[in-house]
């Protein structure tokens, strides 16, 4: 039995290029010998092959065990569930979108899903037909409509230009993915405020059966997940350095630690500056790790305690004690 | 998964053969329907919520399903016939439905039943019930009660309260709550408050804002729509609806916010309606009391129902219980509904009139009525005798329908198949072979037979076909 791990990646579509960028940012540049081929490697990780597929086929390939891992949209994972399919990481930080219910703008009487339920009954009573819903997400659409007491509808399966369906006349409403809502608006459609079916972004999925049957390959998976966790963690932090005047480093450290956002992951590093001239002999350089959301407040506190020349550098990686994602995967695999 | 034994199979086959023969006496032809159809066909009838109970699969981009029943397929086939066709079809065979909680060997059941499509009226409602009952009697099952309701009359009386359709559906959906001691009116009212009124009050009512801007004038939907549907800004995508559709709903939304008093009145009515559960002699006067004096439609519906019951009573069916709230799929049936129940309230057969399904599936209007036996129950109870060779059609009018039915019953006892057709039906032409004259005699090939000359008629009929 081979120990190779196969990772399925989207070959085309909205998240194909962002996936390649994401992996590059994780230190995992893709090597594809021939642009027309469907295979490749990650030179940074031995023991891992790449398989390029359409974004929907990534789910199929992981579900049937052809691939151990895959990156695809979470919306597709929910649409095509499979017993062996597990979600290893549901927030890779790109490919954000929502699956929504959208109705024609002219339906001024439809403000929410309750109104839409009424309209579905009206179609049956007055037009002797079902409300037609254009979507590629038949499973998610069906479940959502039932949950809102809409039971009489016909799903019109469509693969492209779904937003045009009401204008063209082969559907009455749509259930479709949207990022900004612009395409829907341009097609004279309006989102219902309580019509968000699911939020989605790029996610890492796996086949628990083939992973369980490849214990040696799990070491490759761990290395892969370390890169991903390290990069995702790194995005959340800045390394901040600043110069602070003071005789004792302990006093400076104490002032920094007083504020929880400047106390760092374990504590501040305070190093003496070896000044060229005697006027700067009491200066220290502090180094702390700060969350990106706290950067402005951290700078203000550093200034308040006498800091100056504050530099902030985004971190590339932050490796914690272990890869939390790998630990979670082992739990899912009951190891 | 367990399989029926050979003896069980033989028992079932014998039962089915007898029921087939029995229904053939009424002119119901055996029609074979596909095991596999497009899933939408069954979802159109029953609503999408049964999707998880169907056995579906995808093939070449189409979602297909094993049949869970026969009616939708029969209606679909009817749609391919010329307009105004009249059919009497019977079916039997396995059906497939996943009723939650059942063991795996209950995914497949055997069903046998019949549909009459293209004609309406109490005579034919009675025919279906007489046929269903006759089939049971032929198996020596005599301990049963025919329980009857009327979905059409119930919905018509509910319209007195001018409720929003959604509210009406909600009330009907919770009709069975009246049968439970811990539920009932207060329980339903609470659910309505949560599910309907509460949600609707949260919705931003554009209509009210426009009214406020316009001053204290009555709702003018055209003016409101002109301001709301500014096509320069909103475009012309109407998604299958018209401006009138939208206007109607806007008015309904506002009405719904203020319909609590009507809901309470409607609940009072449904509570009283549910309490009616008696013989037809006792029940019909009570039901008549619900109908307003000037309500012609309500009176006509009740009269139709009474005609059906009278026809049944005249043929010795005295085990009839009128239960107007009999809740057989109120979303599907449109007229009289029935169940034939044992003393233990097990259902031996059930059905009713469904006049809207043909339009929903085929796009053309045609009344329809049908029923099906509960084969599993019959097999347990029935203790388990030729396709009639000669058939005769008797045409009838409103005036002589009872006599026509009486003649038909007597002729069938001689193992001769008889069909009844209304005289004004265009389908009659050369097929019409007998009529009832003003004396109540059967006239066949210009010869008149009184009730005492049944044997002579049978001899002549059989002689004419050899």
Interface residues (C-beta under 8 A of the other chain):
Chain A: X103 X104 X105 X106 X107 X108 X109 X110 X111 X112 X114 X115 X117 X118 X119 X121 X122 X123 X124 X125 X126 X127 X128 X129 X130 X131 X132 X142 X145 X146 X151 X152 X153 X154 X157 X166 X167 X169 X171 X172 X173 X187 X188 X189
Chain B: X40 X43 X44 X47 X48 X49 X51 X61 X164 X165 X166 X169 X196 X199 X200 X202 X203 X204 X206 X228 X229 X231 X234 X235 X236 X237 X238 X239 X240 X241 X245 X246 X248 X249 X250 X252 X253 X356 X359 X360 X363
